[in-house]
Each structure stands twice: as structure tokens, then as C-alpha cells.
Amino acid sequence: MPAEWEAQAAVWLSWPRRHATWPGNFRPIPRKFAEIVAQISRYEAICVNIERALQPGALRLIQHAGADLSRVMLYDHPTDDAWCRDHGPIFVKHRHTGEVAALDWQFNAWGRKYEAFARDNAIPSLVARSLGMRSFANEMVLEGGSIDVNGAGSLLTTEACLLNPNRNPHLSRSQIERNLRDYLGVRQILWLGHGIVGDDTDGHVDDMSRFYCADGIVTAMERNERDQNYRALRENFDRLRSFSTLGRRKFQIVELPMPRPCYAKRQRLPASYANFLVINGAVLMPTFRQPRRDAEAKETLAGCFPGREIVPIDCSDLVWGRGTLHCISQQQPA
């Protein structure tokens, strides 16, 4: 599995359709997706899983948002929800031939937290068929947001998610690690602990710690000792400092601020600047209408990704669905 900053052929999204994902706040969501499509289309192709009946309305919004329509492709792939990072294929690339293939893991709606997920679970095979590429199925439940790779043999994940019995109760830790090694081409699994408050995925790593280069990790840190996230993020930071690359060098650790707590109907939301998306020539960064912290996060990511434009996108409404930019997307390597 290539690192996210390597060359991409396209980014995949799944168009939002389930109103209950954003309870009481669905109305701005299709326009926000259209804005994201338009931003990505400035840099590369954008592919959207969307059932045919929804395509005309979506296309109008995408056109109104100013997208480069020559780079936008809609596929008649019906979905249950919009979280393409988790139900979409994870793409891998052959080291020698350059062939790109799709991995078809099982998806069970984050431990069967939601009833409908059969259409989401079918997306990897549909995408592979539409692209005419080979796919490899694995019976293990795995969501794309639960892992992050550096393209040089290392993988970040969390015990809270991958070892949760609501995913793969029949698999041991060593069996899960073997699947990750065999299918993703990684050599070491770096385990973090718990995720952030409000994350209904049981602790996806893409809300906390991300590789920004082969030997660098940017990680969310909470400065307020009274905040619910303080202890978990501090413990993960301590683990990160103990990790080494395959070349036995310590990783460079960059601290990324957390936004002030965001709430919807008195429930804490998993707002995090770590849920950014790296694309060709740019990094799409979630913001939360907090000018000072948004600006600090942008400056931090600019230091991690020199030469790429940092594109802030207001995700204050999007995070009501308990995810932002990385959660809704999946990159396809070139």
C-alpha cells in the first residue's frame, strides 16, 4: 500500500444520502461534498460512488461549486452511507510491475453499530470491476480509517479498534498482524491505544496520528489537562516516541493542536485536524471556525508537507456525522 503522499490517479468519494448520519443537519452536507469535489478536481481526478437516481442533482451541485467537470466521474455504485475511507477498496501497487489492485476487506458498519451496510460492503468489488483491475478478498473486517502507512514498511493502528471483539472475535492479535503484512506489504505494526472522544469507530488512527513522511509522524495533542482527550493522546504520544523505523531510527514526531471541543446536541464530536487528506500537490485540512487554532494547524501541516498547498475546508457541519475529510475519501494510487 503506497503512502498517501505518493502519486495518485484519483480520489474516491461516496455521495451522502443517509439523512440520519447528520441528524438535524443534513441540508448543507451535499453542498459541502460538492465543494470538496471541486477542490480535489483542481489537482486530480475525482470518482464518486452514487446511485443513478441521485446523479443529476449531485452534478448540478458539483457544477455550481466550480469543479473541473472533465475530472469528475460518477459511478452507479449504490451505497448505504458516505464513509468511503472505511467501506471503499484499499488500493495496493505491485512493487515491480506497477500494477494497481483493490483489496476487498469485510465491512460491518464499525462493529454492527448500524443496521444497513450490505451495499457499502459491496463497493470494493464494484469499484474493481468498473476500473477493470484485479481485486483480492480478505474475510477480515478492516476499515481504511483504522490504519495509516508510510509506504516504507510501517503501519500505524490502534488496539481499541483492531482488537475490538466487534470486528474479528475469531482472530488473535498475531493473526490480524499477519493479514496486514500479507495484504498491505508492511513489515511492522505500530500499535497505539485509545481513540478520541466522540469517535463511534472505536478509535480510528486517522483522527490522531498520521505519517507525513517515511520517518515522520504528526500527532494530535490536547493541551488542556482537564479535557477528556488529554490522557489518551498523551499516552499515544509516549508510545510514538518509543517507536523506530525499520532502519532503527526514531520517528520525527510533530505535535498538531486539537481544536476546542465541538458538540452537536450536547454530544462531543470527533473534531480533529489530523483527519486531513493528502492529494497531488495539496493537503485538504479540516477547519472548525476557530481562527487561531485553525491557523496554527495550517502552519503545522505546511511544515510537514513543504511544496504542497494547504487547503482549509470548513468541516463544522460535516463533523456532525462523526468524520471529516479523510473519513469520506480514499485515494487510488497512480
HELIX and SHEET records of a PDB file:
HELIX    1   1 HIS A   19  THR A   21  5                                   3    
HELIX    2   2 ILE A   29  SER A   41  1                                  13    
HELIX    3   3 ARG A   52  LEU A   54  5                                   3    
HELIX    4   4 GLN A   55  HIS A   64  1                                  10    
HELIX    5   5 LEU A   69  ARG A   71  5                                   3    
HELIX    6   6 CYS A   84  HIS A   87  1                                   4    
HELIX    7   7 ALA A  109  ARG A  112  1                                   4    
HELIX    8   8 ALA A  118  ASN A  121  1                                   4    
HELIX    9   9 ILE A  123  LEU A  131  1                                   9    
HELIX   10  10 GLY A  144  SER A  146  5                                   3    
HELIX   11  11 GLU A  159  LEU A  162  1                                   4    
HELIX   12  12 ARG A  173  LEU A  184  1                                  12    
HELIX   13  13 VAL A  205  ASP A  207  5                                   3    
HELIX   14  14 TYR A  230  SER A  242  1                                  13    
HELIX   15  15 PRO A  291  CYS A  304  1                                  14    
HELIX   16  16 LEU A  318  GLY A  321  5                                   4    
SHEET    1   A 4 VAL A  72  TYR A  75  0                                        
SHEET    2   A 4 ALA A  45  ASN A  49  1                                        
SHEET    3   A 4 GLN A   8  SER A  14  1                                        
SHEET    4   A 4 SER A 329  PRO A 333 -1                                        
SHEET    1   B 3 ILE A  90  LYS A  93  0                                        
SHEET    2   B 3 VAL A 100  GLN A 106 -1                                        
SHEET    3   B 3 SER A 135  VAL A 141  1                                        
SHEET    1   C 3 ASP A 148  VAL A 149  0                                        
SHEET    2   C 3 SER A 154  THR A 158 -1                                        
SHEET    3   C 3 GLN A 188  LEU A 192  1                                        
SHEET    1   D 3 SER A 209  CYS A 213  0                                        
SHEET    2   D 3 GLY A 216  MET A 221 -1                                        
SHEET    3   D 3 GLN A 252  PRO A 257  1                                        
SHEET    1   E 2 TYR A 263  ALA A 264  0                                        
SHEET    2   E 2 GLN A 267  ARG A 268 -1                                        
SHEET    1   F 3 LEU A 277  ILE A 279  0                                        
SHEET    2   F 3 ALA A 282  THR A 287 -1                                        
SHEET    3   F 3 GLU A 309  ASP A 314  1                                        
END                                                                             
